[in-house]
Amino acid sequence: MSSKVVYEGWMVRYGRRKIGRSFIHMRYFVLESRLLAYYKKKPQDNQVPIKTMLIDGNCRVEDRGLKTHHGHMVYVLSVYNKKEKYHRITMAAFNIQEALLWKEKIELVIDLHQGSQVPNGNKFVSFEYKSGMDNGRTASSSDHESQISAQEDEDDAHPNLLRRTTIGNGPPESVFDWTREIGSDFSNQNANSQAFSRKHWRLVQCQNGLRIFEELVEVDYLPRSYSRAMKAVGVVEATCEQIFELVMSMDGTRFEWDCSFQYGSLVEEVDGHTAILYHRLQLDWFPMFVWPRDLCYVRYWRRNDDGNYVVLFRSREHENCGPQPGYVRAHIESGGFNISPLKPRNGKPRTQVQHLMQIDLKGWGVGYLSSFQQHCLLQMLNSVAGLREWFAQTDERTAPPRIPVMVNMASATVSSQKSLKTQGSSVHASSSIDQMNAANRNSVMLDEYSDEDEEYQIPECEQEVYPNEQENDIKRIAVEEESTDPIDLSSFSGNIRRDDRDGSRDCWRISDGNNFRVRSKTFCFDKTKIPAGKHLMDLVAVDWLKDTKRMDHVARRQGCAAQVASEKGLFSIVMNVQVPGSTHYSMIFYFVTKELIPGSLLQRFVDGDDEFRNSRLKLIPSVPKGSWIVRQSVGSTPCLLGKAVDCNYIRGPKYLEVDVDIGSSTVANGVLGLVIGVITTLVVDMAFLIQANTTEELPERLIGAVRVSHIQLSSAIPSNLDSYPSD
């Protein structure tokens, strides 16, 4: 990096969506002296940028907030000149720290060329935050052009003030900002709720390392329908950004820290700071007699100058989120999180998390059973303790936090309705179009300011190469997934039967690839993972063998699935999982394909040397059903098999066998000792794949995945390998 470069790095190029192009564009942005530019790749000498902008005192950095972009959640910034508003550069980051860093660096350059001086020596000074500004409109900085102009007028009227560093302005008028209640002026707030005037809290109890407070309301009588606000306060050893990302997520990760969460989806994305969500609560309070609760509410967020994050909730009605069958619609009067940084201790970051809820759970039981409301409210507030324990037991601090995309409620509803339809093909085609429209209805609305690369001068060779590379990747994946002539599975058999019914025992079935997450096309840039989808090969048979010694090269057995596939001209990968003991066992999985695609990662693995194979063969395990200690011991973390245990590779004319010796690892052997004793009670999922390490190899694809259920040791049959030549 030269001395003139202020900042540089990879960012998402955020622009107008084009039909048929659903991938993320990564561009290399460079802020050098007064010039902001971006390139297709890290610039070399005399490389021409795709687009440039000269930064001066008239430039502004507009915060667009959190947006959905090609299946990813990104934080969007737009740099423009207020004298030439149609000339702008829009960029996005996968985590808010990177977006804040770029915003700070660009505004520093703007201030240097504006000649502004701040008496106290600070780089930035904030404008006063006003709740309910713009005559009741949602005062988010991702709003329309009129608000941008108003901000510019304010800049000109206060030449001694620099741009604020707050991300996000005031919340919607209907949402009460309880984080500013102490010492604040509430004259602008809606006065129809006593909650808006509260200023005092009483400590009720301490539990799970949290302080639980209840609001003090100075009245003699409260109606049964009125619910007191309660809040939990705790300290979490993590940064504000890490906690904020976790609080904003509504995916499977939330099950690990929020015991009141059952399901969440997006109803409408209002702007970058405001969204309407649907949320089902998991309240385990006499479920046989009490109906479950759900919510439809506005969620607003912002980042303040001091680095703390505010997330606010309040219920509202929405046309796309009516009452759901089997659920009672609860009402949030006020709620949310206040995430504030504390001084580090022993080199570890510390953050105070406040979680407030004032909720009416509705239904007949609330007015008569006070313990119901109290129990459910405490269960929700305990999520602060869940956050603390989640970070205390998680080592993945180095990975940049990211918010996964939420399920769209409209598209989910259409999908479920579509699955119930049994009409003809014309109806199915219409449903498919409706589903696509519904899925895109709440996608981010990209503005008229485009950052499309093709609109700017690029060398012709680069214009052709980059899109073609991306399109070829997509076409290659489509070709690999296409199955023109399915393999006839009736010719293959193993001694363990296939049974696709739930609850079956001593059997196997193909596990859905979407149950496993693998590296995405953009993993090298953002470390994202996606559902694996369709397998590369077909699992045709499973054998369960036993012998007095370890069984190697089982594919040589006459009549086994690998031999049958070879006779049909098909190629097999044989996974032989060897289980040591007084009696040796082997579970063998036969994966078959018509042919290997030349140059593919799978073909390179099959024909590569053992060093390459050991560095790439990966297993993703899972135990959907089994004792807690077994699930914890096995885990679900991907494992490079060749690094963890000894693997022996036998390359036959039409097959590759991988003998996986579990007994070669002390750790694996210890886990195996737990598993083998309770194997009849377990349901185990295993996915095999080749690890992708470069952009050309991504995204990762599964060789195949299998679920084995309640296997009996007595079902194993003798291998009789001695009767076959050992080559």
Salt bridges, closest charged atoms under 4 A:
GLU62 OE2 - ARG64 NE 3.25
GLU62 OE1 - ARG88 NH1 3.14
ASP63 OD2 - HIS273 NE2 2.62
GLU107 OE2 - LYS103 NZ 3.08
GLU107 OE2 - ARG163 NE 3.79
ASP111 OD1 - ARG163 NH2 2.07
ASP134 OD2 - ARG137 NH1 3.44
ASP143 OD2 - ARG137 NH2 3.78
GLU145 OE2 - LYS85 NZ 3.75
GLU152 OE1 - LYS85 NZ 3.85
ASP155 OD2 - ARG60 NE 2.78
ASP156 OD1 - LYS82 NZ 2.75
ASP177 OD2 - ARG302 NH2 3.01
GLU181 OE1 - ARG198 NE 3.97
GLU214 OE1 - ARG202 NH2 2.82
GLU237 OE1 - LYS348 NZ 3.98
ASP258 OD2 - ARG254 NE 3.11
GLU268 OE1 - HIS318 NE2 2.64
ASP294 OD1 - ARG329 NE 2.90
GLU333 OE2 - ARG314 NH2 2.50
GLU333 OE1 - HIS331 NE2 3.48
ASP360 OD2 - LYS362 NZ 3.47
GLU389 OE2 - ARG388 NE 3.18
ASP447 OD2 - ARG64 NH2 2.62
ASP451 OD1 - LYS51 NZ 3.06
GLU452 OE1 - ARG13 NH2 3.69
ASP453 OD1 - ARG13 NE 3.35
ASP453 OD2 - ARG27 NH2 2.25
GLU454 OE1 - LYS18 NZ 3.84
GLU454 OE2 - ARG21 NH1 3.49
GLU455 OE2 - ARG16 NH2 2.97
GLU462 OE1 - LYS40 NZ 3.93
ASP473 OD1 - ARG476 NH2 3.91
ASP473 OD2 - LYS521 NZ 2.60
GLU480 OE2 - ARG476 NH1 3.39
GLU480 OE1 - ARG701 NH1 3.01
GLU481 OE2 - ARG701 NH2 3.60
ASP485 OD2 - LYS594 NZ 3.99
ASP499 OD2 - ARG497 NH1 2.68
ASP499 OD2 - ARG501 NH2 2.77
ASP500 OD1 - ARG498 NE 3.32
ASP502 OD1 - ARG509 NH1 2.90
ASP543 OD2 - ARG557 NH2 2.64
ASP552 OD2 - ARG550 NH2 3.14
ASP607 OD1 - ARG651 NH2 2.78
ASP610 OD1 - ARG613 NH1 3.03
ASP661 OD2 - ARG550 NH1 3.12
ASP685 OD1 - ARG707 NE 2.71
GLU697 OE2 - ARG604 NH2 2.87
GLU697 OE1 - ARG616 NH1 3.07
GLU700 OE2 - ARG519 NE 3.87
GLU700 OE2 - LYS618 NZ 3.18
ASP722 OD1 - LYS549 NZ 3.28
